[in-house]
Amino acid sequence: MDAHDHAHAHAHAHDAPSPSLTRGRSVLFGAVLLLVAATVVGLVALWPPSSASAPKGDAGDRIRATVTTLLRASCGQLLDPGATDKGTPDGCSRARVHIDEGPEKGQSLELFVGVDQAASTHVGQHVVLFRGAGSLPLDSRYELIDVQRGRPLLLLAGLFVLAVVVLGRLRGALSLVGLGLSLVVLIEFMVPALLAGRPAVLTAVVGASAVMILVLVLAHGPNIRTATAMVGTGLALLLILVLSFVFVKATSLTGLTSDEAVYVRSLFGQIDLRGLLLAGIVIGALGILDDITVTQVSTVWELRNANAAMPTPELYAAALRVGRDHIASTVNTLLLAYAGASMPLLVIFATSGDGLVGTATNAVVAEEVVRTLVGSIGLIAAVPVTTALAAIMCPAASGPLPAAAPAPDVAPTADHEEPRSSRSWT
């Protein structure tokens, strides 16, 4: 193919879109603008008052300190520190710590370390103390509650940022900005709004929509591909919300199935825990939905670039095959992610003797079952819907491409592979 033929083929692949395609894209962008406008209105209407403040969980302070000495001790002394009989060392420890901040900064005190904390405590370890309110003696005012993990976590976060920026470059950096803004939406809008008594389901929908818009636009730019992925994600989220509402109610789940939920209820009063459960299902599915929809849109566009004359039905079928493979692995990933996050709980129920049905229908496990299956159905539905939208919005060449150049007259031999140009294109 000479330069003229190549230019002719390139022109065919990028001709102006047809009137019907233009109308379709206008409808798509209109839907996106409507979604953005509704999200902005929802954020303004549901935003919690600035004067509202959440109650404190504990009447005390978290104080940083450093372990200076550590000696083995009897665990009985944890129950009776004033006992004269020190007992036999049996896994607990007696630590002397130096207070690094707060009103008693620079002072030292002696604390007992339980068996569960002894393995992670050593001389030089930076720890966190809880300082109780009141005028108790120094040794009784503090309690060892945790170790400081800021530095290793900061190092891990730095490695993550470096990996994203090195591979993703500008897009990677913008995706990190989207990640940061997503955290702002969750922490500054969703949590305070739920605590302020805003409708949990509506808050979850608005928050999820805001996160989706920020992440997709920043990571992929404001273009037709992003708009397609956004509409596909929004439709799948709507399905997940409906299924969550129906099956959470049908299985009589209350959201009160964990120590954290009990603590939230005792701390914040009559918060809607069922709504909180629904919000968690929607937000949890959003991250994987973004991956599914963006992948399907990119697959359609790359297939179109590889073969500009491929008819739309064939383009849809080819991209859908990729989507089926993606779904097969993603559903398994979703199940294992939930199972891994609650592995201790899974061990308890698997060894309880209640059998598979009894274990799966227990309220705690049933909550995870509903979360996993509803999310998976949403993922499955997102593939054909997003693929169909992308195939319609990605135009085919308006005319036939010129024929390929004739193959050279070279006869293949046993030691000579058939020339690539003479093989048929599929």
N, C-alpha and C positions, 0 to 999 in steps of 0.2 A: 504494500500500500504506500503510494507516494504521499508527499506532504499535503497535496490538494485533497486527496481522498480522506486523509486523517482529519484535516480541518472540517471537511464536509460531515464526517461522522460525529465529530465533537459538537458541531452546530446542531445536528439532529438531536443529540442527547440533552441539549440545554435550550431547546426552543421555548418560547414564551408559553406559560401554562394555558390550557384551554379555559373558556369561560366557565364551564361547570366546575373545574378545579379551583378557579379563582373564587367562585361563590362558596365552595366548600371550605376553603381556607378562611374566608371572611367569617363564616359561621363558627369555625374553630376558634379564631382569635376573639370573636365576640363572646364565646363561652368562657374563654380564659379571662377576659376583662371583667365579665360578670362574676366569676369566681374570686378574682382579686378584690373587686369592689365589695362583695359580700363579706370577705374575710376582714377587710379594713373596717367595715361597719361593725362586724362582730367584735373585733378587738376593742373598738371605742366603747361599744355598749356594755361589754362584759369586763372591761378593765377594772380591777379592784381599786377602791379608794385609797389614796396615798396615806390617809390618816389611819387606816386599818393596820394593825400590827398583830402578828401571830403571837400567842402566848409562849413563854419560854418553857422548854421541856424540863429543865432542872434549875433549881435555885442555887446556882453555884457557877464556878468558872473552871475552864480547862487551862491548866498551867503546864508549861514545858519544864522538864528537869533532866538531870543526867545521873545515871547510876555510878557511884564511886566505889562501893564495896558490895560484895554479895556472899552470903554464907548460907549453907544448908540449915534448915530448921524443921521443926515438927509442925505438921499442919494443924494440930490441936491448938497451937498458939494463935491461929487465925480467929478461933472462936473465943479464946480467953487470953488476950495478950498479957494480962497481969499475972498469969499463973507462975508460981515459983518453980514448978517442975517443967523444965524445958522440953522433956520428952526426947524421943529418938528421931533424928532426921528421916523424913519419909517422903521426900519429893518437893516439899515447899522450900522457900528461901526467905532469908531476912536481908533486905537491901537497905543500904544507906544511899540517899539521893541528895543531890545538890540542886536547889531551886534556881532556875535560870531566869525567871520573870515573876511579875506580880508583887504584891505588898511585902512578901517575905523573901524577895530576891536576895541571893547570896547566902541564905541560911541552909542548913542541912538537917535532915530528919531521917528516922528509921521507919521503914514500912515492911510489911510482910507480903510476900509474893506467892500466890496460889500455884497449884500444880499446872493449871492450864496456861499460866503466864510464864512459868519458870523456863520453859524451853526457848522462849524468845527473848529472855532477859539475860544480859551479861554486863560485866563491868565496862563502862564507857557507853553503854546503850542510852540513846536519847529516848525518854519516855514522856508520857502525858499523865499528869495527876489531876484528879478532881478536887477542887478546893470548895469545901462546904461553907455555907453561910453561918454566921453566928460567932460566938466568942469561945470556941472550943480550944483546948490545948493544941499546940502545933502538931504533935504526932497523931492526934485524933481528927484534925481538921482536913487532912489530905488522904487520898486513896489512889493507888495505882490503877489506872483503867485501860491504858493502851501504850503502844510504842509509837514513836514518830516515824512516819514513812514518807515524809515530804520529799527528801532528796532522791531516793530511788524512783519514786513515781515521777518526779520532775525529769529525771534522766530518761525514763521510758517515754514520756511525752515528747521530749526533744528528739529521740530516735524516730518516733512516729512522724513528727512534723518533717524531719529531714527526709525520710523515705518518701512521703507524699510529695514534697516539693521537688525532689530529684527526679522522680518518675513522671509526676503530673505537671511539673513546671507551673505555668501561670494558672492553668485549670486546677491543678492540685492546690495551689495557694488559695485560690478563690473558694475551693471546696472546704478548706479549713476555716475560712471566714464564715461560710455557711454553717459549719459545725458550731462555731462560737455563737452565732446568732440564734441557732436552734436551742442551745442551752439557755440563752437569754429568754427566749419565748417560754421555755418550760419552767424556768426558775422565777422569772419576774412576772409572768402572766398566768400560766396555768395553775401553779401551786397556790399563789395568793388568791386567785379567783375562786378556786375550789374551797379554800379556807374561809373566804368571805361569803360563802353560801350561793355562789352562782350555779346555775344548772350544770351538772357535771357532764352530761352528754353533749350539750351545746358547747360548753367550754372545750371539751376534747376535740370536737369537730373543727372549731375555729382555730385552736392551737395547732392541730395537725395540718390544717390547710395552710396556715402561716409558715410552718416549718417546711412543707412541701414546696411552696412558692419560692422561699428564700434559697433552699438547697438547690433546686433545679435551675433556677435562673442564674445563680452565682456560678455553679459548677459547669453549666453547659451553654449559657448565654441566652438572650431573648431572641429566639428564632422559631421557625416552624417545627423543628424537631422537638424543642423543649415544650412548645405548646401542645404537641401531640402526646408526649409523655405525661404532661400535667393533667390533661383531660382523662387519659387512661388511668392514671393513679387516682384521680378524684372519683371516678366511677367505681373502681375497685374498693376504695375506702368507704363509699356509701353502702356497697353491698356488705362489707365487713361490719359496719355499724348496725345495719338492719339485722343481720344474722346474730350478732352479739346480743342485741336487745332481746330478740326472740328466745334464744337458747339459754341465756343467763336467767331469764324469767322462767322458762320451761323447766329448768333443772333446779329451780329454787335456790340459786346461789345468792348469798348475801354480801360477799366480799369480806366477811369476818372469819377468815380461815387461817390467819397467821398471827404471831405475836406482834408483828409490826402493825397490823390492822387493829388489834385490840388496844395497842398503845396509842395509835392515832385517835381512836374513838374516845379513850379515857382523857386524852389531852385536849382535844378540840371539840368535844361534845358531839352533837348529833350531825356529824358530817355524813354525807351520802356515800357509804362505802360501796354500794352496788354501782353507783355512778362512777366511783373511782375505779372500780374493776373494769367497767366499760371503757373508760378513758385509757386505761392501761393497755387493753386489747388493741384499740385503734392506734395508739402511739407505737406500740410494739410491732405492729404489722407494717407501719409506714416505711421504716428503713429498708426492709426487704422489697417492698413494693416499688420503691424508687429504683432499686437495682433491676428488677424485672422489666419495668416499663422502658427505662432508658436503654437497656440491652436490646429489647425488641425493636425499638425505633432505630437504633444504630444498625442493627442487623438488616432491616429493610433498606435503609439508605445505602449501605455498603453493597448489598446485592444489586441494587439499582445501578450503582456506579460501575459494578463489574459487568453488568449486561443491561444497557439502557433500553433495549427493545423488549425486555421480558414483559409479557402481559401481566396485568395486575393480579389475576387469579393465581398464576404460577408464582409470582413474587410473594403473595400471601402464603401459599402452601410451603414454599421453601423456608420462609422465615418462621412459620409455625413449627416446622420440624426442629429448628434450633430451639424454639421456645419449649417444646415438649422435653427435650434433653435438659434444658435449664430447670424446668419445673421438677423433673424427677430427682435432681440433686438438691434443689432448694427445699423441697418439702422435708426431705430427710435431714437437711441441715437445721431446719426449724425445730423439728422434733428433738434432735440431739442437743440443740442449744437450750431448750427448756428443761430437758432431762438433766443435762450437766449442771444447770444452775440450781437445781433442787435435788442433787444426788443423795445427800444424807436423808432427806425425806423419802426419797424413792426406796432407799435401803430399808427404812423402817416399815413401810407399807408392804414391800415385797416379801418381807420375812414375818408378817403378822399372822399368816395362816388363813387369811380371809379369801384367798383365791384371786384370780384375775378380775372377775366381775366385782367382787367386794372391794378390791383395792381401787379399781378404776372409778367406782361410783361413790367413793368416799369424797366428802365435800372438798377437801384440800386437793386431791388428785383430779377430781372432776373439773375444778376450776382451770387447771392446766390443760386438761383434755379439751375443754371448750375453747380456751385461748388458742391452742395449737390447731385444732380442726377448722375453726372459723377463719383464722389467719391463712391457713392453707387453701381453703376454698376461695378466698379473695385473691390469692396469688394465682391460682389456676384460672380464674375468670379474667384476670388482668392480661393474660397472654393473648388469647384470641381477640379480645376487644382492642388492645393497644396495637397489635399487629395489623388488624383490619384498618384502623384509623391511619396508621403509618403508610400502608400500601395504597390507600386512597389519596393521601396527601402528597405522596412522592410520585411525581409525574413520569410517565414513560416517554421514550423518544417519539416525536410526532411523525416520523417517517422511517422507512426501512434503512438500515445501515448498509453500506456498500459491501459487496462480497469480499471475502478475504483473498489475498493474492494467491495465485496457483502454486501448488507445491512443486518444489524442484524435482526433476526427474532423476532420483537417486534410488537405486534398488537396494533394499536392505540385505545384509549378509549375516552370517553367523556371528562375526566379530564386530559388525557395524550396526549400532542401534538405529532404528527408524528415526529419521529427523523429526523434531518436535512439530515443525510446521505442517507435516503431512498427516498428523493425528487429527481425528475428528473432534470438534468442540461439543461439549455436553452442557 
